[in-house]
Amino acid sequence: MNRSHEEIGNFFYRGRIRAEEYADAARYSTFRAGGVLEWAVFPQNAGQAIEILKFAEEEGIPVRIIGRGSNLLFSDRLHPGIFLITRLMRGILIRDGQAELSAGESLPHAIASLAAKGLSVAEELSGIPASAGGAAAMNCGAYGKEISDVFCSASVYLPKNKNISTYTYEDMKFGYRQSVLQSGGVCLLSVTLLTKASDPEKIRRRILEFSEKRRAAQPQAPSLGSFFKRPPGDYAARLIDECGLKGCSVGGAAVSEKHAGFLINRGGASAQDLISLAETVRERVYRSTGVLLEPEAEIVL
Ligand SMILES: Cc1cc2nc3c(=O)[nH]c(=O)nc-3n(C[C@H](O)[C@H](O)[C@H](O)COP(=O)(O)OP(=O)(O)OC[C@H]3O[C@@H](n4cnc5c(N)ncnc54)[C@H](O)[C@@H]3O)c2cc1C
């Protein structure tokens, strides 16, 4: 990185891009813990996002994209580089039975807005606190539905080639909580989903039904959702519960009493508390069941 902080700050100011120097990472993770991000930047549209990515590529500054931070935690240290936070990139465009969501659009908000217009799209996912970009990157899923089930295409920017491209279903290489976007180097600008015309009241009832199920089963405390992936043929929560780990804690991080798959921040947890708790859970589950749990949540060390 050859540019001074002053010069980098000037670049953002000239482009009227909101930027925060040495930002508290806890504000950008739903676990509400973590260290410091050198530059947190908030593009308001795809054009600004591309400007930032071009600049970073030319200057050799590392970039990481953050949606709603509902699957991300940054360790308790200074993280150098630019953290492109998409939450101001909002918007929903409806045409030909499809809805194009800007990268930072909130998934629950989009599902509810489309419902009000009589368009049904994956109500099962309406309680996932994701951005559209993060939902596609993680291929998030719930109650038997995944975002890939309603995926049409995505507009992406590739900083290395300096071009915008359209990714098809095949390009996305979707798997269980997986997509090509997780390997980095690609920024999703918008994602287009398939909608179905339906009665708004019927869709609204489905949304309520799924949020009720969620409320009954999941804790309210800050978390990253289910911390571990589902192991083949079983459930992480069931194994953790069987090992008597509900309530097990390290500092402010604890295994939820309500849902053993959730590692929660019960107040004042550091990122290290969560990392240590996750490791303890993995070890105890492995020793007693032989199953090695794989994290679904992403921890940037
Ligand atoms: C209370 C709670 C409940 C949850 N329930 C579920 C559930 O039922 N099912 C489920 O699957 N998940 C669930 N999650 C986890 C999480 O919400 C999902 O993984 C979600 O898809 C993450 O979206 P995000 O916008 O927060 O992404 P982030 O956490 O910000 O990022 C996740 C990954 O996507 C990448 N990314 C984000 N945006 C872009 C972009 N525009 N371009 C390229 N890469 C990008 C990031 O770099 C990162 O690698 C839950 C989380 C919480 C806190």
Ligand as a Chemical Component Dictionary entry (heavy atoms), coordinates in Angstrom:
data_LIG
# 
_chem_comp.id                   LIG 
_chem_comp.type                 NON-POLYMER 
_chem_comp.pdbx_formal_charge   0 
_chem_comp.three_letter_code    LIG 
# 
loop_
_chem_comp_atom.comp_id 
_chem_comp_atom.atom_id 
_chem_comp_atom.alt_atom_id 
_chem_comp_atom.type_symbol 
_chem_comp_atom.charge 
_chem_comp_atom.model_Cartn_x 
_chem_comp_atom.model_Cartn_y 
_chem_comp_atom.model_Cartn_z 
_chem_comp_atom.pdbx_ordinal 
LIG C1  C1  C 0 -30.275 -14.503 13.798 1  
LIG C2  C2  C 0 -29.668 -15.132 12.570 2  
LIG C3  C3  C 0 -30.374 -16.119 11.881 3  
LIG C4  C4  C 0 -29.825 -16.722 10.754 4  
LIG N1  N1  N 0 -30.528 -17.689 10.109 5  
LIG C5  C5  C 0 -30.019 -18.253 8.992  6  
LIG C6  C6  C 0 -30.754 -19.268 8.286  7  
LIG O1  O1  O 0 -31.866 -19.625 8.642  8  
LIG N2  N2  N 0 -30.178 -19.794 7.169  9  
LIG C7  C7  C 0 -28.956 -19.399 6.716  10 
LIG O2  O2  O 0 -28.491 -19.924 5.697  11 
LIG N3  N3  N 0 -28.237 -18.456 7.376  12 
LIG C8  C8  C 0 -28.731 -17.876 8.490  13 
LIG N4  N4  N 0 -28.003 -16.922 9.153  14 
LIG C9  C9  C 0 -26.640 -16.576 8.682  15 
LIG C10 C10 C 0 -26.581 -15.370 7.717  16 
LIG O3  O3  O 0 -27.701 -14.517 7.900  17 
LIG C11 C11 C 0 -26.497 -15.809 6.248  18 
LIG O4  O4  O 0 -25.303 -16.535 6.006  19 
LIG C12 C12 C 0 -26.548 -14.625 5.278  20 
LIG O5  O5  O 0 -26.660 -15.123 3.972  21 
LIG C13 C13 C 0 -25.345 -13.695 5.350  22 
LIG O6  O6  O 0 -25.664 -12.493 4.671  23 
LIG P1  P1  P 0 -24.914 -11.113 5.003  24 
LIG O7  O7  O 0 -25.412 -10.075 4.103  25 
LIG O8  O8  O 0 -25.012 -10.830 6.457  26 
LIG O9  O9  O 0 -23.438 -11.503 4.622  27 
LIG P2  P2  P 0 -22.098 -11.207 5.420  28 
LIG O10 O10 O 0 -22.107 -11.945 6.725  29 
LIG O11 O11 O 0 -21.839 -9.768  5.480  30 
LIG O12 O12 O 0 -21.060 -11.903 4.436  31 
LIG C14 C14 C 0 -21.079 -13.310 4.235  32 
LIG C15 C15 C 0 -20.125 -13.653 3.073  33 
LIG O13 O13 O 0 -20.650 -13.121 1.867  34 
LIG C16 C16 C 0 -19.709 -12.253 1.236  35 
LIG N5  N5  N 0 -20.457 -11.183 0.572  36 
LIG C17 C17 C 0 -21.425 -10.401 1.115  37 
LIG N6  N6  N 0 -21.901 -9.542  0.190  38 
LIG C18 C18 C 0 -21.223 -9.771  -0.949 39 
LIG C19 C19 C 0 -21.259 -9.190  -2.252 40 
LIG N7  N7  N 0 -22.075 -8.176  -2.560 41 
LIG N8  N8  N 0 -20.408 -9.692  -3.197 42 
LIG C20 C20 C 0 -19.563 -10.708 -2.901 43 
LIG N9  N9  N 0 -19.481 -11.294 -1.686 44 
LIG C21 C21 C 0 -20.310 -10.834 -0.718 45 
LIG C22 C22 C 0 -18.825 -11.765 2.383  46 
LIG O14 O14 O 0 -17.543 -11.330 1.943  47 
LIG C23 C23 C 0 -18.747 -13.017 3.238  48 
LIG O15 O15 O 0 -17.794 -13.906 2.708  49 
LIG C24 C24 C 0 -28.534 -16.315 10.299 50 
LIG C25 C25 C 0 -27.828 -15.304 10.988 51 
LIG C26 C26 C 0 -28.390 -14.718 12.112 52 
LIG C27 C27 C 0 -27.621 -13.639 12.820 53 
# 
loop_
_chem_comp_bond.comp_id 
_chem_comp_bond.atom_id_1 
_chem_comp_bond.atom_id_2 
_chem_comp_bond.value_order 
_chem_comp_bond.pdbx_ordinal 
LIG C1  C2  SING 1  
LIG C2  C3  SING 2  
LIG C2  C26 DOUB 3  
LIG C3  C4  DOUB 4  
LIG C4  N1  SING 5  
LIG C4  C24 SING 6  
LIG N1  C5  DOUB 7  
LIG C5  C6  SING 8  
LIG C5  C8  SING 9  
LIG C6  O1  DOUB 10 
LIG C6  N2  SING 11 
LIG N2  C7  SING 12 
LIG C7  O2  DOUB 13 
LIG C7  N3  SING 14 
LIG N3  C8  DOUB 15 
LIG C8  N4  SING 16 
LIG N4  C9  SING 17 
LIG N4  C24 SING 18 
LIG C9  C10 SING 19 
LIG C10 O3  SING 20 
LIG C10 C11 SING 21 
LIG C11 O4  SING 22 
LIG C11 C12 SING 23 
LIG C12 O5  SING 24 
LIG C12 C13 SING 25 
LIG C13 O6  SING 26 
LIG O6  P1  SING 27 
LIG P1  O7  DOUB 28 
LIG P1  O8  SING 29 
LIG P1  O9  SING 30 
LIG O9  P2  SING 31 
LIG P2  O10 DOUB 32 
LIG P2  O11 SING 33 
LIG P2  O12 SING 34 
LIG O12 C14 SING 35 
LIG C14 C15 SING 36 
LIG C15 O13 SING 37 
LIG C15 C23 SING 38 
LIG O13 C16 SING 39 
LIG C16 N5  SING 40 
LIG C16 C22 SING 41 
LIG N5  C17 SING 42 
LIG N5  C21 SING 43 
LIG C17 N6  DOUB 44 
LIG N6  C18 SING 45 
LIG C18 C19 SING 46 
LIG C18 C21 DOUB 47 
LIG C19 N7  SING 48 
LIG C19 N8  DOUB 49 
LIG N8  C20 SING 50 
LIG C20 N9  DOUB 51 
LIG N9  C21 SING 52 
LIG C22 O14 SING 53 
LIG C22 C23 SING 54 
LIG C23 O15 SING 55 
LIG C24 C25 DOUB 56 
LIG C25 C26 SING 57 
LIG C26 C27 SING 58 
# 
